[in-house]
Amino acid sequence: MGTALSAVRGAVRADPGRALLCLALALVIGLYAPSLTRGLSNYDDPWLVRDNWLLRDASWGSVRAIFTAFDINSPERIALSPEYLPIRDLSVMGDYAVWGDHFAGFHLTNLVLYLAAIALWFRALTAFGIERTIAGLAVLVWAVHPSHAESVAWVAERKGLLGVAFAGLAALGYARFRAGGRARWLVTAAVAAVCAVWSKAPSAFAIGALAGLELALPAGRVSVRRSLLGLGAVGAIAGAAFVPVLVMATRSAVVGTSAAFAPAGRAAMVTGVHGFYIELATLVTRNAVVYPISSTGPSGAQIGLGGVALALILACALAPRRARVAPSDPLRAAAVLWLVLWFPFSHLVLPLQMVIVADRYALLPTLGFALAIAVGLRAIPTVRMRSIATAAVLVAECARALDAQANWRDDTTLWARAVESNPADSGAWSQYAEALDGEGDLPGALAALAEGQRVAPAAVLQLRQALLLREAGDAPGALAAMRAAAAGGQAKAMSNLALLELPTDPTDALVWARRGALADPLHAPAHRSHGKVALAAQQPAEALAAFTRAYELEPGYLGNRYNLALALIALDRGAEARPHLIACLADPQLGEAARAQLAPLAEAPSLAPP
């Protein structure tokens, strides 16, 4: 034992940076090991991962669709999400090929990617010339930051981990090339840059940050010409890769040029959002999936903090090297990383229109924050005080990281924290009620909805209330709530209202079914409801069109084929219906009904087998 301890002490003294990296990796494994026992959450995981018919099919056809499906109305693009992220999609497809439906394996992939990202960024920082102890402290502080729990513990955020890992590899490749490495390092950087951009769009700014690091850390380059060549090659290739990503994001309104969705004016949002991320980085804000700033806008304190901090960070990044009080190169690099990596989430140029702020957006910017903390820790003159300060930072971060990753242990915990964080978010209240109902607590779900409607009334809560009342057997209450939600503009409520009204008022039901499908044209259940109501109203041609669209959107769902067969039979097109029914025979839910529909078709003289 004494020999082993001596060997460890010797290794730490010989290379403290590597020792700090190993500590970071060990702490991350300890922090996120509990996530390996979890399944999927009800936050995007169902449609993006669990029910994604395209990614479940590991075939060349699926791979081709991943790279070439640019029509936002196509079934393939709808399955993949409105973002062009082929590397993310290939990663999930690979998980299905390896793990099947064992989602613990998906979580393991997330953890491995995060560990790889930590190691790659350590190597990249040292390759840029940052002293190894500072680089080790930086990745240690960065690795256990609680805002990263969302990225690691949530399967649907795989894209962020892929983006940061490939960005680290691109940074390493470029740093090695500019320091005199062979051309293969430049090729590595270029390929990794494309993979980073095609994993998550904001990773393009991590590639752009290489230019900032080049200016902040000039000591490691062999020549300006070589650096310009490397930056030009990597930037051009990454820029070309970014074009389809940006086009798709703009078409689908993931980002936009209008700030109409923002809860405050542009200047207030920019400085306030910056203040929010400063609070998040410094552990002032407890982690959740939603925050008040998204509903009510930034507070005055956030606007003030964000403005002051932004001015100071800009001054640090742009201060002349010959100034009387000039920041060190690593501190200047920290400021550059924070500014460049925060920029895509700043609402300064392209306001985010789906999620205003999020923990996952801080995954890369906090690398700059961590580097600044590392510079400060390294500057403490005595080893004892430096160790105490480092330990204090780590204890605070790890405690908060444990709390943050625990949010993801189940849906109820996740959304309980969300409504505690932002009671004005009606969508969070709806998700919380759904989670409680999923655990069998229907009274608790109804109570949560009542509280949500009190503090944040919205049509989405009326829709959830209608679904829960129907489950509870309160048909009149469910009908009234569904009608209110439909009148409030909820497309899913329109489709559900059509089905509820069908037994008593088929004419009005068909009106609502048509409105629901028109309001939610990319949602297969809306077209199924339309088809069912149209078929019951003796409109088989209309039903066939609706069922056809549902089948196009969800080709892997056999219920769509069964519905198509019913509409075809109603139109006396039994020969066309037969293959759809045969496809349903092996299904445990549809098989018996399909056999019953096939029997008369087989008896018809024109359809009998030879």
N, C-alpha and C positions, 0 to 999 in steps of 0.2 A: 504493500500500500504506500509506504514512504517513497519507494522508488517511482511509483506512478505519479504521486503528487509532485515530486521533484521534476519529473518530465513535463508535467502540465505547466508548472511555474516557469520552466525553461522555455517552453513553447510560447507562453504569454509574453515573456520578456523579449524573446527573439522577434516576435511579430504580433504586437498587441492589436493591430488592425484585424488580422485573421482571427484572433481570439474573440474580438468583439463581434465579428461576423458570425462565428460559430455560436456565440451566446444568443445573437439575434435569431438565428435559425432554430435553436433549441426552445427559446421562449415562444416563438410563433407556433411550433408544433404543440407545445403545452397549452397555449391559449385556444387553439382551434381544433384540437383533437375531438372535443365534444361534438363538433359539427358533422363528424364522420358517421354518427349514428342517426342522423336526421334524414328525413325525406325531403319533399318539396314543399314550398310555402304556397299560399293562395295568391301571392303577389307576382303576377306574370308567369310564374313557373308552369301553371297548367297549360296555357295556350302556346307558350314559346317552347316548352320542353316536353311535358308529359303527353300532350295531345297533338304534337307536331307530326303529322303523317309524312311529311317530306323528309325530315331528319331521321325518322325511324327507318327509312328505306335507304340502306347503304348501297346505292347503285350508281352507275355512271350517269343515268338519267337524272338522279337527284343532284349529283355533283354539277352537272351541266346547268341545271336550273338554279343552283346556288350562285353561279357566276353570271348567268345570262338573263335572269328574270328581272327586267327593268320596269315592266308595266305594273304600276301600283295596284291595279285592279285585277291582276291575274291571280289565280288560286295559289300559285307557287310563292309569289311575293307576299300575299296575305298570310300564308303559313310562316314565312320567314321573318315577318315584321316589316314595318315601313323603312327599315334602315338597310343599306347595302353593306353587309359585314360578312363576307364569305368565309374568312378565317374563323370567326366565331361559330358560324354554322357548321363548318367542317369539324370543328372541335366537338360540338354536341353530337354530330353524326358518329364521330369516332367513339364517343362514350357509349352510345347505344350499341355499336358493333362490339365493344369490349364488355360492357357491363349489363347490357339489356335493361331491364327495369329495376336493377339494384342501384338505387340512387345514392347510396353511400359511396359508390365508386365515382359518381359525378362530383361529390364533395371532395373526395380524395384528389381528383384532377385539379380542382380549384386550389387546394392546399399546395400541391406540388408546383403549380404555376406560380403561386405567390412566393414560395421558397426560391424558385429559380429567378424570379424578378429581383429579389433581395440580393442574391449572389451576383447577378449580372450588373446591377447598379453599383455595387461595391467595386467590382472590377472596372467599371466605366469611370467612376470618380477617380480611382487611383491612376487609371490610364491617362486621364486628363491632367495629372500632376498633383492632385490633392494628396497631402500627406496621409499615409495609411491609417494612422490612429484617428485622425479627423474623419476620414471616410468610414472607418469602422464605427465610430460613435454616431455618425450621421445615419447609417443604415440601421443601427440598433434602435435609435430613437424613432426612426421612420417605420420600422418593421412592426413595432408594437403599438403604433398610434391607434386609438379606438375608432377613428373615423373609417378605418379600413375594414372593420368587421362586416359592413354591408357587402363589400366586394368579395370577401373570402367566404362568408357563410351563406350567401345567396347564389344559387345555381344560375339564375337568369343573368347575373352580372358577370358571368364568365368573360364577357368581352373586355371588361376593364382589366382583368388580370392578364389576359392575352396581350392587350395593348401595352401595358406597362412592362411586361417581360420582353416583348419584341423591341420596344423603344430602348430598353436597357441594352439589348444586344446590338441595336443600331448605334447607340452611343459608344459602346465598347469598340465596335468595328471601326468607326470613324476616328476615335481617339488613337487607336493603334496605327491607323493609316497615316494620320497627320504627324505622328511621332516617328515616321520612317518605316512603318510596317509594309509588308508586301501588298500587292493589288488585291489579293484575296480578302484582305480585311475590308477594303472598300466595297467589294462585291457583297460581302457579308452584311455590311451596313446598309447597302441599297436594298437587298432582299428583305432584311429585317424591317426596314422602314416601310416597305409595301405591306408586309404582314401586320405591322402595328396599325397602320391606317385602316386596313381592312378588318381589323379586330374591333376597334372603337374609334370613331371619327376624331375626337379631341386628341388622340395620340399623334395626329399630324403636328400639333403644336410642340409635342415633345421632340419631334424631329427638327422643328424650327428652332427649338432651344439650343441645338448644337451650335448655331451661329453665335448665340449669346455666350455660350460657354467658351467658344473660340476667342471671343474678345475679352472675357473675364479671366481666362486662364491661358495666356499666350506662351507661358514658359515651356510647355511641353512640345510645341510644334517645331519641325525642322526647317520649314520655310513657309512664308505667306502664300507663295504660289501653290505649293502642295495642299495647303489647307483650303484655298479657294477652289482648287480642282475637286477635292473631296466634297466640300459643301455643295458645289454646283451639281455634281453628279447625284448625290443623295437627295438634294432638294428637288431636282428636276423629276427624278423617278417617283419620289413620294408625292410631289405635286400632281403628277399625272394620275397616280393611284387615288388621290383625293377627289378628283373630278366626279366620278360616278357616285361617290359617297355623298358629296355636297348636293349634287343634283337630286338624288333620291330623298335626302333629308329635307330639301326645300319643297319638292313636289308634295311630300306627305305632311308638310307643316310641322316636322320635328323642330326645325328652326325657321325663322322668318325675318323679314326686314321691319316688321311692325312690332311695336311694344304694346299692342292692344290687350294682350293677355296679362300683362304685368299689373300688379296691384298698386303701383306708384309710378311717378314720372321717371324718365330715363336717368337723369342725374342722381336722383334719390336711390334708384335701384342699383346703379353701378356702385356708388359708395356704400350703400347699405348692405348689398350682397358681399362686398369686400369685408365689411365689418363683421358680417355673419361668419365668413370663413376664418377670419382672425380669431373670433370666439371659438369656433370649432377646433382650430389648430391648437389653441391654448387651453383646451379642456374646459372652457367656461360653460359650454352648452352640452347638455346631456343628449346622447345620441338617440335618434328616432328616424323613422322613414318619412315623416312629414314635420314641418316646422311652421310657426305662426307667420313668418315673413312671406310665405307663399300665399296666404289668405289676406292678411291685413297690411302687407308691405313692411319695410324695415322700420325699426324704432329710431327715435332721434339719437339714442346712444350708439346704435349700429352705424348710422350715417356718419356721426362724428368720429367714431373709432375708425371706420373704414377710410374716411378722407385723410385723417392724420397718418394712419399707417401706410396708406398708399403713397403719400408724399415722402415719408421717411424711406420707404423701400425704393422708390424711384431715385431718391438722392443717393442712396447707397449704390445702386446699380450704375448711375451715370456720373458719379463723382470723379473728377480728374485724378489721375494717378499721382500727380505732383502736388495735389492739394495738401494744405497743412495737416488736416485730419482726413486721411484717405483710408477707406476700408481695405482690409486684406483681400487678396485675390479669392480665397475660398468664400469669404463673406459676400463679396461682389457676385460670385457665382450663385450663392444661395438666393440673393435678391433677384437675379436674372431668372433662375428656375421658378421661383414663386410667381413672378410677374407674367412670364410667358405661359406657364402651365395653368394659371388662373384665368388668363384672358378669354378662352373659349366659354367660360362659365360666368363671365363678368356682365353679360347683357349690354356690352358696350357697342358691338357691331351687329351681331345676330342674336336677338333675344330668344332664349329658350322658351318654347311655347307649351311644353308638356309638363315638365318638372322644373320649377323655378330654382330651387337649391336642393342639394342632396349630399349625403356623406360620400357617396361613390365619386362625386365630382372632385373631392379633395384627395383622392388617392395619389395622383401625381404632384399637385402643388405642395403637399405636405413634405415632399422630398426636399424642397427648398427650405421650408421651415426647419426641418430636422438638421439640415446642413448648418444653418445659422446657429441652432442650439449647440451643435457639435463644436463649432468654432468658439462659442462662449465657454463651453465646458473645458476645452483644451487650453483656454487662456488662464484658467484658475492655476495659480502658481504652485500650490503644494499638492502632492499626490493624494494625501489624506482628504483634503477638502474637495478635490476633484472627484474622488471616489464617492464621497458622501453626496455631493450634488448630483452625480450621475445616477446613483442608487435612488435618490428621491424622485428624479424625473421618471425612472423606469417603474418604480412602485406606483406612482400616480397613473402613468399610462396603462400599466398592466391591469390595475384595478378597474379602470374605466373600460379597457378593452374586454375584460371578462363580462362586465355589465352589458356592453354593446353587443357582443356575440350571443349573449343569453337571450336577447330580444328575439333571436331567430330560432329558439328551441321549439316553438309551436306558433300557430297563427294567432291564437288568442293573446299570447304575450306580446307578439309583434304589434298587433293593432290596439291593444290596451295602452302600450307606450305611445302609440301614434296619437290617439285621442287625448291622452294626457298632455302630450307636447303641443298639439294644436287642436283645441276643441272646436275651432271654426271650420274644420275640414269635414264636410259632409260625406265625402267618399271614404274617409277613414272610419267614420261611424258605421257606414254600410258594411265595410269589410270586417269590422269588429263584430257586428251582429251576425254576419255569415260565419265567422270563426266560432262564435259561441254556439250557434245552431249546429255546426259541424261536430261539436263535442257533446251534443245532445242536450244542451241547456237552452231550450226554446224560451222559457220565461225570461232568462237572462238576456237572450237576444232581443226579445220584444222590449225589455226595460232599457237596453242600450239604445234601441231605435227611438224610444220615447225621449230619452235624454238628448240624442242627436238632433231630433226634430225641434227640441226646445232651444238649443243653442245654435244650430246651423240648419234651419229648415231648407229642404231641397227635394226635388222630384225623385232623385236617386234613392232617398230614404223612404219615400212613399212606395217606390217599386219594391224595395227590400221588405217593407212592412206587408205589402200585398202577398208576396211569396211566403212569408212566415205565417200570415193569417190563413192562407190556403192550406199550409201544412198542418196548422192547428185545427182545421175543420171549420173555420169561420168563413163560409162561402160569401155571405153578404158583405162582411167587412173586407174580405180580400178583393171583391169586385169593386167596392167603393174606393179603396186605396189604389187599385190598379187604374181605375178610370182617372183619378186625380193625377197619378204619375204620367199617364199617357197625355192628358191635357197639358201637363207641364213640359212636354217635349221629349220624354224618355222613349227612345225608339223601341227598346226591349219591352217596355210596358205596353206599347201599342200592339206588338205581336202577341203578348200574353193576354191582353184584354180581348183580342179577337178570339182566342181559344176559349176564354171564359164566357164570352157572350154567344158563342156558336149554338149552344143548345136552345137558347131562348130567343135570340134575335140574329139569325143568319145574315140578314142584309147588312146590319150595322157591323157585324163581325167581319164581313168581307171588306168593308170600308177601312176598318182599323188594320186588317191584315195587309192591305195594299199600302197603307200609310207607313206601317212598320217596316216593310221591305224597302220602300222608297227612302225612308229616313236612315236605314242601316243597310245599304246595299252590299256591303262586304261581309255581312254576318249570316252564315249559313242557316242558323235556327230561325232567323226572320223569314227567309224564303221557305223553309219547311212549314212554318206556321201559315204563311200565305197559301201554300199548296194544299195543306190540309183543309183550310177553311174553304178555298175555292172548290175543292173536290166535293166537300159536303154540300156546297151551294149549287151543285150540278153545273159546274164550270170546268170540265175536265181539261180543255185546252189551256186555260189559264193555270190550272193546277200543274199541268205537265211543264209549262215554261218555268214555274216557280221551283218545282222539284229538280228540273234540269240545272238551274243555277245553283241550288244547294249542293247538288252532286259535283258540279264543277269546283265549288269552293272547298268541299270536303270529300274528295274521291275515296278516301279510305273508310268512310262511315257507311256501313251496310244499310242502315236505315234509309239512307237516301236512295239506294237502289230499289229497296222494297217499295218506297213511295212512288218512284218512277214507274214501277210495274203496275201499281194500282191505277195510276193515271192512264197508262197505255191500255190497260184492260177496259177502262171506262170509255176509251175512244175506239174500242174494237180492234186494237192492234196487239192482240195476244202473242203473236210470233215475236214481236219486239220485246214484250214483257218477259217472256220465258227465260232468257239468259240472266236477267236481273234476279229473278226468283231463284233460279238454280244457284246463283252465287250466295244466296242467303240460307241455303239448306243446312249448312254446318254450324250456323250461328245458334247458340243456345236460346237466345231470346226470340229470334225471328224464324227459326227453322220450321216450327210447327205451322205458323201462319203461312209461310211460303209454300209448304207442301199443300195446304188447303187451297191456296190460290192456283197452284199448278195442276191439281187434279182435273178440274173441268177443262183446262187448256189441253191436257194430254188426251182427253176423251174426244175433243173436237176433231172431225175427220181431216181437216186441212192441217192440223197441228200434230197429229199422231206420229210417232216415230216410225220410220220405214221398217 
